[in-house]
Amino acid sequence: MFGAGLLLGILLSFLLFRPAIAQAPKQKNEVLQDPNLLVQHYVPITPPSNQRPRSAQSSGRHSTRAEKQISIEQLTLFLQSKGSPLTPYAAQILESPYWSTIIGICTIEQYSCTHAPYNNYWGIMRPGGGLQRFATMGEAINAIDSLLAKYEARGKRTIEELNGYYVVPASTTWLNTVLTTKLHLESLQ
């Protein structure tokens, strides 16, 4: 009896998880999405390959620093389209040399930058564990900017190097989402 119940449990587990396996992306550059995130507003956008930064074409590595600046209006429209509370902070975000990475990380960490506990849209952890709490959005934006600068000083200068360092363990979903968002933002005109 116990053996039959165990076998039935294994069979049910296989059947429940099989659809997730069957839906795995088949294309190399397809953005992976975690169905458990319940992201309602995120639509992956891949910019035309001729608009990618030169370093992305030549080295296959993508700097954490933005390769192109966009206007406050462009970033504001992008954030508004997502329903993001970061919209009023577009100017502050654009002051950072990491502005597109900042938006890319919050896209994967916090439901397309739409809501987050404690103003922490980047999943920044406290030294002792647990999510860092920020009193204001401005403080949180300064914290992610400082964190990326600190990582850059430690030699983590590309998005690919952050994968497995910022997010542990390394995640293809995280990498694809950050890169897709970053490249799309930097292609806006």
C-alpha positions as CSV (number, residue, x, y, z in Angstrom):
1,M,0.0,0.0,0.0
2,F,2.8,2.4,0.9
3,G,4.7,1.7,-2.3
4,A,1.6,2.3,-4.4
5,G,1.0,5.7,-2.7
6,L,4.6,6.7,-3.3
7,L,4.4,5.7,-6.9
8,L,1.1,7.6,-7.3
9,G,2.8,10.7,-5.7
10,I,5.7,10.6,-8.1
11,L,3.4,10.2,-11.1
12,L,1.3,13.1,-10.0
13,S,4.4,15.3,-9.4
14,F,5.6,14.4,-12.9
15,L,2.3,15.3,-14.4
16,L,2.0,18.6,-12.5
17,F,5.5,19.8,-13.4
18,R,5.6,18.4,-17.0
19,P,3.9,21.5,-18.5
20,A,6.6,23.8,-17.1
21,I,9.3,21.6,-18.7
22,A,7.4,21.4,-22.0
23,Q,7.2,25.2,-22.2
24,A,10.9,25.8,-21.9
25,P,12.1,28.3,-24.5
26,K,13.4,26.7,-27.7
27,Q,15.2,29.7,-29.1
28,K,18.6,30.8,-27.8
29,N,17.7,34.5,-27.3
30,E,14.2,34.0,-26.1
31,V,13.5,35.7,-22.8
32,L,12.7,33.2,-20.1
33,Q,9.9,34.0,-17.7
34,D,9.1,32.5,-14.3
35,P,5.3,31.8,-14.3
36,N,5.4,32.0,-10.4
37,L,6.2,35.7,-10.6
38,L,2.7,36.6,-11.7
39,V,4.1,39.5,-13.8
40,Q,1.0,41.0,-15.5
41,H,2.5,44.0,-17.3
42,Y,5.8,42.6,-18.5
43,V,6.1,42.1,-22.2
44,P,9.6,41.2,-23.3
45,I,10.9,43.5,-26.0
46,T,14.0,42.8,-28.0
47,P,15.5,45.8,-29.6
48,P,16.6,45.6,-33.2
49,S,20.1,44.1,-33.3
50,N,21.4,47.2,-35.3
51,Q,20.6,49.4,-32.3
52,R,22.7,47.5,-29.7
53,P,25.7,49.3,-28.2
54,R,28.9,48.6,-30.0
55,S,30.5,46.8,-27.0
56,A,27.6,44.4,-27.0
57,Q,28.2,43.5,-30.6
58,S,31.9,43.2,-30.4
59,S,32.5,41.6,-27.0
60,G,29.2,39.8,-26.1
61,R,29.5,41.5,-22.7
62,H,27.2,44.3,-21.6
63,S,28.5,47.0,-19.3
64,T,26.6,47.8,-16.1
65,R,27.0,51.4,-17.2
66,A,24.6,52.7,-19.7
67,E,26.0,53.2,-23.1
68,K,23.5,55.8,-24.2
69,Q,21.5,58.5,-22.4
70,I,17.8,59.0,-23.0
71,S,15.6,61.9,-22.0
72,I,13.6,62.2,-18.8
73,E,10.5,62.2,-20.9
74,Q,11.4,58.9,-22.5
75,L,12.1,57.2,-19.2
76,T,9.0,58.7,-17.7
77,L,6.8,57.3,-20.5
78,F,8.4,53.9,-20.2
79,L,7.9,53.8,-16.4
80,Q,4.3,55.1,-16.8
81,S,3.5,52.4,-19.3
82,K,4.5,49.9,-16.6
83,G,2.4,51.6,-13.9
84,S,5.6,52.0,-11.9
85,P,5.9,54.2,-8.7
86,L,9.4,55.0,-9.9
87,T,7.9,57.3,-12.6
88,P,8.4,60.6,-10.5
89,Y,12.0,59.6,-9.9
90,A,13.1,59.3,-13.6
91,A,15.4,62.3,-13.4
92,Q,17.2,60.9,-10.3
93,I,17.5,57.5,-11.9
94,L,19.0,59.1,-15.1
95,E,21.7,60.8,-13.0
96,S,23.2,57.4,-12.4
97,P,25.7,56.0,-14.9
98,Y,23.9,52.6,-14.2
99,W,20.4,54.0,-15.0
100,S,19.4,51.3,-17.5
101,T,20.8,48.5,-15.3
102,I,18.9,49.9,-12.3
103,I,15.6,49.6,-14.3
104,G,16.6,46.2,-15.7
105,I,17.2,44.8,-12.2
106,C,13.9,46.1,-10.8
107,T,12.1,44.7,-13.8
108,I,13.1,41.2,-12.8
109,E,13.3,41.7,-9.0
110,Q,10.0,43.5,-8.5
111,Y,7.3,42.8,-11.0
112,S,8.4,45.1,-13.8
113,C,9.1,47.9,-11.3
114,T,5.5,48.0,-10.2
115,H,5.5,47.3,-6.4
116,A,8.0,46.4,-3.7
117,P,8.2,46.2,0.0
118,Y,10.1,49.0,1.9
119,N,10.8,50.9,-1.4
120,N,13.3,48.2,-2.2
121,Y,12.8,47.5,-5.9
122,W,16.1,45.8,-6.3
123,G,16.0,43.0,-3.7
124,I,18.9,44.6,-1.8
125,M,19.6,42.5,1.3
126,R,20.7,43.7,4.7
127,P,24.2,42.5,5.9
128,G,22.6,40.2,8.5
129,G,19.9,38.9,6.1
130,G,16.5,40.0,5.2
131,L,15.4,42.8,2.8
132,Q,16.9,46.2,3.3
133,R,14.3,48.8,4.3
134,F,14.4,52.3,2.8
135,A,12.4,55.2,4.2
136,T,12.1,57.0,0.8
137,M,12.4,56.1,-2.9
138,G,15.2,58.6,-3.3
139,E,17.2,56.8,-0.6
140,A,16.6,53.4,-2.3
141,I,17.7,54.7,-5.7
142,N,20.9,56.1,-4.1
143,A,21.5,52.7,-2.5
144,I,21.2,50.7,-5.8
145,D,23.5,53.2,-7.5
146,S,26.1,52.9,-4.7
147,L,25.8,49.1,-4.7
148,L,26.5,48.9,-8.5
149,A,29.5,51.3,-8.1
150,K,30.8,49.1,-5.3
151,Y,30.4,46.0,-7.4
152,E,32.1,47.7,-10.3
153,A,35.1,48.6,-8.0
154,R,35.3,44.9,-7.2
155,G,35.6,44.0,-10.9
156,K,32.0,43.2,-11.6
157,R,31.6,45.5,-14.6
158,T,29.2,43.6,-16.8
159,I,25.7,42.3,-16.5
160,E,27.0,38.8,-17.2
161,E,29.5,39.1,-14.2
162,L,26.6,40.2,-11.9
163,N,24.7,37.0,-12.8
164,G,25.7,34.7,-10.0
165,Y,27.1,37.5,-7.9
166,Y,24.1,39.9,-7.5
167,V,21.6,37.1,-8.0
168,V,22.7,33.7,-6.4
169,P,22.6,31.2,-7.9
170,A,23.1,32.5,-11.4
171,S,19.8,32.7,-13.4
172,T,19.3,32.7,-17.1
173,T,15.9,34.4,-16.5
174,W,17.5,37.1,-14.5
175,L,20.2,37.7,-17.1
176,N,17.8,37.7,-20.0
177,T,15.3,40.1,-18.4
178,V,18.0,42.6,-17.2
179,L,19.7,42.6,-20.7
180,T,16.4,42.8,-22.6
181,T,15.2,45.7,-20.5
182,K,18.6,47.5,-20.6
183,L,19.0,47.2,-24.4
184,H,15.4,48.2,-25.0
185,L,15.8,51.3,-22.9
186,E,19.0,52.3,-24.5
187,S,17.5,52.0,-27.9
188,L,14.6,54.5,-27.2
189,Q,14.7,57.6,-29.4
